Amino acid sequence: MSSVGRRLRRAVWVGFVGAALTGLLTTGAAAAVPVGHGSDRATPVARTDVHIRDVAADTGVQPHSLDPLWASPDIKVCPTAVECAVSQNPVVGATNYIFVKLRNPGPSGSGSVNGVLQVYRTTPGGGAVWPIHWTRIGAASVAAAPGVTTVTIPWKGVPGPGHFCLLARWVSNSDPMTVEGPDISTNTRSNNNIAWRNVDSVQLTPGAGPTVRPFAIGNSLTVPSRNEVLFVAAEPLQNIGGRVVVDLGQELFERWRAGGAVGTGVRPIGRTQVEIVDTTWASLGNLLLQPGERAQFSLIFTAQAESDGEMCLAVVQLGPDSSGTMSDLGGVQYLITSLKE
């Protein structure tokens, strides 16, 4: 098991469900390119600093080594314009609402500030290249006074299947990005005005048919990369007769086999599928991705018994970031319940 994997497992067992997860990886600031994509700005006269938390313990220091980067508590999806207590999966075809909390000041400036909050979406998973894999949902001009400002972005006509990664970006002349390149994990870690939320509810019915979720892994580099996908839970889903099957599809399955069928706690069960035998710790490794590529596969969930509350499974892509360091490139926290109808 790699040192990255050991750190991930320790952090998950410390307190995965309902708590901020820290220590998944310990990475410093990665090399990045100058700011781009709509962020050419004049040098600010008076520096302000608004931040969106990446984890509950995030104080706005940039860059930071907190993890996971992709479960921001300051981004929430609700079915109405009234903020809900807990973020929910968006309702396909309807107007949903994204709530983002802007915290002023951060550690690098103070004072009221004007800016634009932008919100984007992509397929759940890791390695989404900025900006080509991201679709803008909406934006709002905001005057952020000292304190916490909650911004509401309507999300009209949510497309199917209704499962997305969300990205929030605060853009302001007096609160510029430090660095911004194609690697979204480096961007998020280095800019306290970027936050990322990949949390998905999976509601199962005991003995019923499967529930399917999409997942994607990507390579933001200009050279091919080898990647690993981790599956980690605080308690085994087998406690409820739970089963997770990964359908890689023909091409990605063949790449996995060509790479030596590297894995832990898994077994092939068909021409394109792999079962996660140990849901507390499993991995698929040595997955080759071409430059700029993002490959999608499916996660298939079933259960045979009711759950006693919510169970949590994290699926995480590990791969080289823009500095060449093996890093958390993104993942999804699946919150699983199994209840009789």
Phi, psi and chi 1 to 4 in degrees:
 res  aa     phi    psi   chi1   chi2   chi3   chi4
   1 MET       -  136.2 -175.0 -172.5  -58.2      -
   2 SER   -72.8  160.6   66.6      -      -      -
   3 SER   -63.1  -33.8   60.3      -      -      -
   4 VAL   -59.5  -45.9  166.1      -      -      -
   5 GLY   -63.7  -40.7      -      -      -      -
   6 ARG   -62.8  -41.0  -75.3 -166.9  -66.4  -89.0
   7 ARG   -64.9  -39.9  -72.6 -164.2  -66.7  -86.7
   8 LEU   -61.4  -47.8  175.1   57.0      -      -
   9 ARG   -62.8  -42.4 -171.8  169.9 -169.5  175.3
  10 ARG   -60.4  -44.5  -78.8 -160.8  -60.8  -91.1
  11 ALA   -64.6  -40.3      -      -      -      -
  12 VAL   -63.1  -43.3  167.9      -      -      -
  13 TRP   -70.6  -26.2  -77.9  103.7      -      -
  14 VAL   -62.3  -38.4  165.5      -      -      -
  15 GLY   171.6   83.6      -      -      -      -
  16 PHE   -85.1  -42.9 -170.0   76.5      -      -
  17 VAL   -90.5  129.0 -178.4      -      -      -
  18 GLY    71.5   16.8      -      -      -      -
  19 ALA  -140.2  160.0      -      -      -      -
  20 ALA   -68.0  132.3      -      -      -      -
  21 LEU   -98.5  120.5  -53.0 -177.3      -      -
  22 THR  -125.9  158.9   58.8      -      -      -
  23 GLY    79.5   15.3      -      -      -      -
  24 LEU   -59.7  -42.5  -62.2 -175.2      -      -
  25 LEU  -142.6  151.4  -64.8  161.9      -      -
  26 THR  -115.9   99.7  -56.8      -      -      -
  27 THR  -128.0  142.9   54.9      -      -      -
  28 GLY   -87.2 -170.9      -      -      -      -
  29 ALA   -68.6  130.2      -      -      -      -
  30 ALA   -91.2  157.3      -      -      -      -
  31 ALA   -64.3  142.1      -      -      -      -
  32 ALA  -146.1  169.2      -      -      -      -
  33 VAL   -99.9  165.9  -61.4      -      -      -
  34 PRO   -58.9  157.5  -26.2   34.9      -      -
  35 VAL   -56.7  141.3  174.0      -      -      -
  36 GLY  -146.2 -167.4      -      -      -      -
  37 HIS    54.5   71.2 -171.6   58.2      -      -
  38 GLY    77.2   19.5      -      -      -      -
  39 SER  -125.4   28.8   47.0      -      -      -
  40 ASP   -76.1  114.7  -66.9  -31.3      -      -
  41 ARG  -136.7  151.6  -61.6 -171.9  -80.5  -92.5
  42 ALA   -70.8  156.5      -      -      -      -
  43 THR   -61.6  125.5  -58.4      -      -      -
  44 PRO   -68.8  146.9   24.7  -33.3      -      -
  45 VAL   -80.0  -48.8  175.4      -      -      -
  46 ALA  -121.2  120.4      -      -      -      -
  47 ARG   -77.0  125.4  179.5   73.5  161.9   88.8
  48 THR  -110.9  170.3   62.3      -      -      -
  49 ASP  -153.7  101.2 -169.1   19.7      -      -
  50 VAL  -102.3  138.8  168.7      -      -      -
  51 HIS  -133.3  154.6   73.4  -78.1      -      -
  52 ILE  -117.8  126.3  -48.4  168.0      -      -
  53 ARG   -69.2  139.4  -67.1 -179.4  -59.0  169.1
  54 ASP   -86.3  -36.5  -63.9  -38.5      -      -
  55 VAL  -137.6  170.0  -57.5      -      -      -
  56 ALA   -60.8  -31.8      -      -      -      -
  57 ALA   -86.3    2.3      -      -      -      -
  58 ASP   -72.0  122.0 -174.3    2.0      -      -
  59 THR  -103.1    3.3   60.4      -      -      -
  60 GLY    98.4   -1.5      -      -      -      -
  61 VAL   -64.5  134.3  173.6      -      -      -
  62 GLN  -133.5  134.1   53.5 -174.7   18.3      -
  63 PRO   -75.5  170.1   29.9  -35.6      -      -
  64 HIS  -135.3  171.4   65.3   71.7      -      -
  65 SER  -115.9   19.4   58.0      -      -      -
  66 LEU   -76.9  150.5  -56.4  172.4      -      -
  67 ASP  -145.1  161.5  -78.4  -70.1      -      -
  68 PRO   -77.4  148.2   31.4  -35.3      -      -
  69 LEU   -71.5  -15.2  -68.3  171.7      -      -
  70 TRP  -110.2   24.3   33.8  -93.8      -      -
  71 ALA  -135.3   49.1      -      -      -      -
  72 SER   -56.0  129.1  170.4      -      -      -
  73 PRO   -78.3   -5.2   29.6  -34.7      -      -
  74 ASP   -97.8    7.6  -77.8  -11.5      -      -
  75 ILE  -121.9  131.3  -57.6  173.3      -      -
  76 LYS  -143.8  141.5 -173.4 -175.7  -63.9 -176.7
  77 VAL  -110.6  131.8  179.0      -      -      -
  78 CYS  -133.7  153.2  -58.2      -      -      -
  79 PRO   -80.4  -12.5   27.6  -33.9      -      -
  80 THR  -130.9  171.8   71.3      -      -      -
  81 ALA   -75.9   -2.7      -      -      -      -
  82 VAL   -94.6  125.4  177.1      -      -      -
  83 GLU   -61.1  129.5 -174.7  176.1   -5.1      -
  84 CYS   -86.1  163.8   47.8      -      -      -
  85 ALA   -70.9  -38.0      -      -      -      -
  86 VAL  -130.5  135.1  178.5      -      -      -
  87 SER   -58.4  143.8 -175.8      -      -      -
  88 GLN  -126.0  161.3  -57.9  177.9   30.0      -
  89 ASN   -66.4  139.1  -69.1  -14.8      -      -
  90 PRO   -66.8  149.8   24.1  -33.0      -      -
  91 VAL   -87.7  119.2  179.3      -      -      -
  92 VAL   -62.3  134.3  174.8      -      -      -
  93 GLY    85.0  -12.1      -      -      -      -
  94 ALA  -103.6  172.3      -      -      -      -
  95 THR   -88.3  119.7  -63.1      -      -      -
  96 ASN  -109.7  175.9  -65.2 -108.3      -      -
  97 TYR  -135.4  131.8  -62.3   85.1      -      -
  98 ILE  -104.9  124.9  -59.0  170.1      -      -
  99 PHE  -107.1  127.5  -65.7   82.1      -      -
 100 VAL  -126.6  131.7  179.8      -      -      -
 101 LYS   -98.8  122.4  -64.4 -170.5 -176.2  -57.7
 102 LEU  -100.5  126.1  -56.9  176.6      -      -
 103 ARG  -110.1  121.0  -60.1  176.9 -177.1  -86.8
 104 ASN  -130.3  122.5 -177.5   12.7      -      -
 105 PRO   -98.6  164.9   34.7  -35.1      -      -
 106 GLY   -91.1 -167.3      -      -      -      -
 107 PRO   -79.6   -5.9   28.2  -34.7      -      -
 108 SER  -116.3   15.3  -58.2      -      -      -
 109 GLY   174.2  176.3      -      -      -      -
 110 SER  -155.1  167.8   61.9      -      -      -
 111 GLY   105.6  156.4      -      -      -      -
 112 SER   -62.8  149.3  -62.2      -      -      -
 113 VAL  -150.5  145.2   56.2      -      -      -
 114 ASN  -101.6  143.4  -64.3  -38.3      -      -
 115 GLY  -167.9 -172.4      -      -      -      -
 116 VAL  -125.1  128.4  176.4      -      -      -
 117 LEU   -95.6  123.9  179.2   68.7      -      -
 118 GLN  -113.9  140.0  -55.4  169.3  -16.9      -
 119 VAL  -126.7  134.2  178.6      -      -      -
 120 TYR  -127.0  164.6  -64.2   79.1      -      -
 121 ARG  -134.4  157.3   63.9  172.3  172.6   85.9
 122 THR  -156.3  174.1 -168.1      -      -      -
 123 THR   -62.2  137.7  -57.2      -      -      -
 124 PRO   -57.1  145.3  -22.1   32.5      -      -
 125 GLY   137.2 -149.7      -      -      -      -
 126 GLY  -126.4  175.8      -      -      -      -
 127 GLY    66.9   23.3      -      -      -      -
 128 ALA   -74.5  122.3      -      -      -      -
 129 VAL   -77.6  129.7  178.8      -      -      -
 130 TRP   -89.7  132.9  175.0 -100.7      -      -
 131 PRO   -99.5    3.3   35.3  -35.2      -      -
 132 ILE   -69.4  -25.5   62.5  173.2      -      -
 133 HIS   -94.3    5.8  -70.6  147.4      -      -
 134 TRP  -114.0  137.0  -63.7   87.0      -      -
 135 THR  -113.5  128.3  -60.4      -      -      -
 136 ARG   -73.3  132.8 -167.4  160.1   95.4  159.1
 137 ILE   -88.9  -45.3  -65.5  171.8      -      -
 138 GLY   179.8  177.2      -      -      -      -
 139 ALA  -151.9  157.9      -      -      -      -
 140 ALA  -145.5  135.0      -      -      -      -
 141 SER   -77.7  132.9  -63.3      -      -      -
 142 VAL  -135.6  138.3 -179.2      -      -      -
 143 ALA  -102.0  108.2      -      -      -      -
 144 ALA   -96.9  105.2      -      -      -      -
 145 ALA   -80.8  165.5      -      -      -      -
 146 PRO   -55.5  138.5  -28.1   36.5      -      -
 147 GLY   115.2 -154.8      -      -      -      -
 148 VAL  -110.5  122.2  178.2      -      -      -
 149 THR  -108.5  122.3  -59.9      -      -      -
 150 THR   -96.4  120.8  -59.0      -      -      -
 151 VAL  -106.4  135.3 -177.0      -      -      -
 152 THR  -110.1  125.1  -54.0      -      -      -
 153 ILE  -114.5  114.3  -55.9  -73.6      -      -
 154 PRO   -66.1  142.3  -17.4   30.7      -      -
 155 TRP  -122.3   96.6 -173.5   -1.0      -      -
 156 LYS   -87.5  140.7  -61.8 -179.6  179.9  179.1
 157 GLY    56.2   54.2      -      -      -      -
 158 VAL   -55.1  125.1  174.0      -      -      -
 159 PRO   -76.1  153.7   27.2  -32.9      -      -
 160 GLY   -74.1  156.2      -      -      -      -
 161 PRO   -85.3    4.9   32.0  -35.9      -      -
 162 GLY    88.0   22.9      -      -      -      -
 163 HIS  -128.8  119.9  -53.8  -73.8      -      -
 164 PHE  -143.7  156.2  -55.3   97.5      -      -
 165 CYS   -87.4  142.1  -69.9      -      -      -
 166 LEU  -117.8  143.6  -61.1  178.4      -      -
 167 LEU  -130.9  128.8 -172.0   75.9      -      -
 168 ALA  -111.6  134.8      -      -      -      -
 169 ARG  -129.7  124.0  -62.3  174.0   74.0 -110.9
 170 TRP   -96.0  119.2  167.7 -108.2      -      -
 171 VAL  -117.0  120.2  179.2      -      -      -
 172 SER  -149.5  141.9  171.5      -      -      -
 173 ASN   -60.9  -35.0  -72.2  -24.7      -      -
 174 SER   -94.0    2.3   60.9      -      -      -
 175 ASP  -137.9   66.8 -174.9    9.0      -      -
 176 PRO   -75.6  159.0   28.8  -35.0      -      -
 177 MET   -63.3  148.1  -54.8  -72.2 -178.2      -
 178 THR   -81.2  -51.9   57.4      -      -      -
 179 VAL  -144.4  152.3  -68.3      -      -      -
 180 GLU  -157.5  118.1 -165.5  169.1   26.0      -
 181 GLY  -135.0 -161.2      -      -      -      -
 182 PRO   -73.4  -20.2   23.8  -33.5      -      -
 183 ASP   -85.4  106.3  179.4    3.9      -      -
 184 ILE   -67.8  -29.3 -160.3   66.9      -      -
 185 SER   -68.5  -40.4   59.8      -      -      -
 186 THR   -65.1  -42.1  -61.3      -      -      -
 187 ASN   -58.7  -44.5  -65.4  -10.5      -      -
 188 THR   -68.3  -42.5  -56.5      -      -      -
 189 ARG   -67.9  -30.7 -165.2  177.0  -62.9  -77.8
 190 SER   -93.5  -13.6  -59.4      -      -      -
 191 ASN  -125.6  119.0  -66.0  -74.0      -      -
 192 ASN   -78.2   -2.5   64.5   11.9      -      -
 193 ASN  -102.0   19.8   39.8    2.4      -      -
 194 ILE  -125.2  133.6  -62.7  178.0      -      -
 195 ALA  -141.3  159.3      -      -      -      -
 196 TRP  -140.6  133.5 -167.4    4.6      -      -
 197 ARG  -133.9  120.1 -177.7  175.9  177.2   86.2
 198 ASN  -129.7   80.5  -53.8  -12.5      -      -
 199 VAL  -128.7  131.3  179.3      -      -      -
 200 ASP  -134.4  130.1 -161.8  -28.6      -      -
 201 SER   -86.4  134.9  -63.8      -      -      -
 202 VAL  -121.7  108.5  178.9      -      -      -
 203 GLN  -102.9  116.6  -62.1  177.3  -19.2      -
 204 LEU  -109.5  155.6  -56.1  176.2      -      -
 205 THR  -116.8  123.9  -59.2      -      -      -
 206 PRO   -53.6  129.8  -24.0   33.8      -      -
 207 GLY    76.2   -1.1      -      -      -      -
 208 ALA   -89.9 -176.7      -      -      -      -
 209 GLY   -68.4  172.3      -      -      -      -
 210 PRO   -74.8  156.3   28.2  -35.1      -      -
 211 THR  -111.2  129.2  -64.7      -      -      -
 212 VAL  -112.8  137.3 -179.6      -      -      -
 213 ARG  -129.0  141.3  -66.2  -72.7 -172.5  -94.9
 214 PRO   -81.4  152.2   30.5  -34.6      -      -
 215 PHE  -147.9  142.1 -166.3   93.9      -      -
 216 ALA  -132.1  146.3      -      -      -      -
 217 ILE  -122.9  144.5   55.2  174.7      -      -
 218 GLY  -140.7  169.9      -      -      -      -
 219 ASN  -131.4  109.6  175.6   15.0      -      -
 220 SER   -86.0   -0.6   65.8      -      -      -
 221 LEU   -83.7  170.4  -53.8  179.9      -      -
 222 THR   -96.3    6.6   56.8      -      -      -
 223 VAL  -130.3  157.8  -65.1      -      -      -
 224 PRO   -59.9  153.2  -23.1   34.5      -      -
 225 SER  -138.2  153.8   66.5      -      -      -
 226 ARG  -103.9  132.5  -60.3  -81.3  178.9  176.8
 227 ASN  -131.0  161.4  -63.1  -96.1      -      -
 228 GLU  -129.9  144.2 -177.5  177.2    7.2      -
 229 VAL  -115.7  124.2 -178.7      -      -      -
 230 LEU  -103.4  147.1  -58.2 -177.7      -      -
 231 PHE  -127.0  113.5  -55.7   82.5      -      -
 232 VAL  -136.1  132.4 -172.6      -      -      -
 233 ALA  -136.4  151.5      -      -      -      -
 234 ALA   -74.6  -25.5      -      -      -      -
 235 GLU  -142.2  148.4   58.0 -179.1  -49.7      -
 236 PRO   -68.8  134.0   22.5  -31.5      -      -
 237 LEU   -67.7  -17.0  -59.4 -177.0      -      -
 238 GLN   -62.4  -16.0  -74.4   85.8  -10.8      -
 239 ASN   -61.8  -24.3  -71.5   -9.9      -      -
 240 ILE  -114.0   22.8   58.2  170.2      -      -
 241 GLY    64.9   28.9      -      -      -      -
 242 GLY   -77.1  148.1      -      -      -      -
 243 ARG  -139.9  135.3 -169.9  178.0 -174.9 -143.1
 244 VAL  -123.3  123.6 -178.5      -      -      -
 245 VAL  -119.4  134.0  172.2      -      -      -
 246 VAL  -102.0  118.7 -178.3      -      -      -
 247 ASP   -99.4  100.8 -167.9  -23.9      -      -
 248 LEU   -75.6  -16.2  -68.1  169.6      -      -
 249 GLY    79.7  161.5      -      -      -      -
 250 GLN   -61.4  -48.0 -169.6   64.8   49.1      -
 251 GLU   -67.5  -47.8 -177.2  173.9   -8.0      -
 252 LEU   -69.2  -33.9 -161.6   56.1      -      -
 253 PHE   -64.0  -41.3 -174.2   84.5      -      -
 254 GLU   -66.3  -35.6  -71.0  -58.4  -35.7      -
 255 ARG   -65.2  -40.3  -71.4 -166.7 -156.0  177.0
 256 TRP   -62.0  -44.6  179.4   62.3      -      -
 257 ARG   -64.4  -42.4  -70.2 -176.5   59.7 -172.8
 258 ALA   -64.2  -27.2      -      -      -      -
 259 GLY   -85.3    8.1      -      -      -      -
 260 GLY   101.2    7.7      -      -      -      -
 261 ALA    50.0   45.6      -      -      -      -
 262 VAL   -69.6  130.2  175.0      -      -      -
 263 GLY  -173.8  161.4      -      -      -      -
 264 THR  -131.1  131.7  -58.5      -      -      -
 265 GLY    67.0   28.8      -      -      -      -
 266 VAL  -134.5  162.7  -59.6      -      -      -
 267 ARG  -151.0  136.3   67.5 -178.3 -179.8   96.7
 268 PRO   -65.5  140.1  -17.1   30.3      -      -
 269 ILE  -128.7    4.5   58.3  171.6      -      -
 270 GLY  -173.6 -166.0      -      -      -      -
 271 ARG   -72.8  -23.3  -65.9  168.8   56.7 -174.3
 272 THR  -135.5   -0.1   63.9      -      -      -
 273 GLN  -113.7  150.7  -64.9 -176.4  -18.9      -
 274 VAL  -133.0  130.0  178.5      -      -      -
 275 GLU   -90.8  137.9 -178.6  178.0    3.2      -
 276 ILE   -85.4  100.4  -54.5  -56.4      -      -
 277 VAL   -75.2  -40.7  177.6      -      -      -
 278 ASP  -110.6  100.0 -177.7   -4.8      -      -
 279 THR   -78.4   -7.7   52.9      -      -      -
 280 THR   -82.5  -25.6   61.3      -      -      -
 281 TRP  -161.6  111.4 -179.2  -97.7      -      -
 282 ALA  -148.8  162.5      -      -      -      -
 283 SER  -155.3  152.8   66.4      -      -      -
 284 LEU  -121.5  123.4  -65.9  169.5      -      -
 285 GLY  -122.5  172.2      -      -      -      -
 286 ASN    58.5   42.0 -153.9   23.8      -      -
 287 LEU   -89.3  117.9  -68.1  164.6      -      -
 288 LEU   -84.9  128.9  176.6   65.6      -      -
 289 LEU  -124.8  139.3  -65.6  175.1      -      -
 290 GLN   -81.6  162.3  -62.8  -58.7  -37.7      -
 291 PRO   -55.0  129.6  -25.2   33.9      -      -
 292 GLY    73.1    1.5      -      -      -      -
 293 GLU   -79.6  147.3 -179.5 -177.3   17.1      -
 294 ARG  -136.9  115.0 -161.5  158.4 -168.7 -114.8
 295 ALA  -105.2  135.0      -      -      -      -
 296 GLN  -107.7  142.4 -177.4  173.7  -40.7      -
 297 PHE  -138.1 -176.9   54.6   85.4      -      -
 298 SER  -120.9  143.9  -63.1      -      -      -
 299 LEU  -109.1  127.2  -59.0  172.1      -      -
 300 ILE  -115.2  117.0  -56.2  168.7      -      -
 301 PHE  -109.5  137.0  -62.9   86.6      -      -
 302 THR  -142.3  162.2   54.8      -      -      -
 303 ALA  -149.2  153.4      -      -      -      -
 304 GLN  -111.2  -11.9  -62.1  -56.6  -45.1      -
 305 ALA  -138.5  166.4      -      -      -      -
 306 GLU   -75.5  150.4  -71.4 -169.6  -75.3      -
 307 SER   -95.1  149.9   60.2      -      -      -
 308 ASP   -93.6   78.9 -177.3   14.4      -      -
 309 GLY    91.5 -160.9      -      -      -      -
 310 GLU   -94.9  136.0 -164.7  170.0   64.9      -
 311 MET  -111.7  154.7  -52.6  179.4   76.1      -
 312 CYS  -127.9  129.4 -173.9      -      -      -
 313 LEU  -124.6  125.2  173.9   70.1      -      -
 314 ALA  -101.1  132.0      -      -      -      -
 315 VAL  -118.0  121.5 -177.6      -      -      -
 316 VAL  -132.1  135.1 -175.0      -      -      -
 317 GLN   -91.8  127.2  179.3 -172.6   -4.9      -
 318 LEU  -111.0  135.6  -61.3 -177.8      -      -
 319 GLY  -171.4  176.6      -      -      -      -
 320 PRO   -72.2  133.6   24.5  -31.9      -      -
 321 ASP   -90.9 -167.3   64.4   13.2      -      -
 322 SER   -66.9  -15.6   56.5      -      -      -
 323 SER   -93.6   -4.8   71.3      -      -      -
 324 GLY    88.6    1.4      -      -      -      -
 325 THR   -82.8  136.4  -57.3      -      -      -
 326 MET   -67.0  119.0 -165.6   69.7  167.6      -
 327 SER  -139.8  166.4  -60.2      -      -      -
 328 ASP   -74.4  110.4  176.4   -7.7      -      -
 329 LEU   -94.9    3.9  -61.1 -176.9      -      -
 330 GLY   129.0  156.7      -      -      -      -
 331 GLY  -166.9 -172.9      -      -      -      -
 332 VAL  -135.6  138.0  178.4      -      -      -
 333 GLN   -98.0  109.9 -170.4  179.9   60.3      -
 334 TYR   -93.5  119.8  -67.0   98.3      -      -
 335 LEU   -99.3  108.8  -56.4  178.3      -      -
 336 ILE  -107.7  130.6  -58.9  166.7      -      -
 337 THR  -129.3  148.1   55.1      -      -      -
 338 SER  -132.2  111.4  178.3      -      -      -
 339 LEU  -137.1  143.1  -62.1  172.1      -      -
 340 LYS   -70.2  144.8  -67.0  179.9 -179.1  178.1
 341 GLU   -74.9      -  -66.2 -179.2  -18.8      -
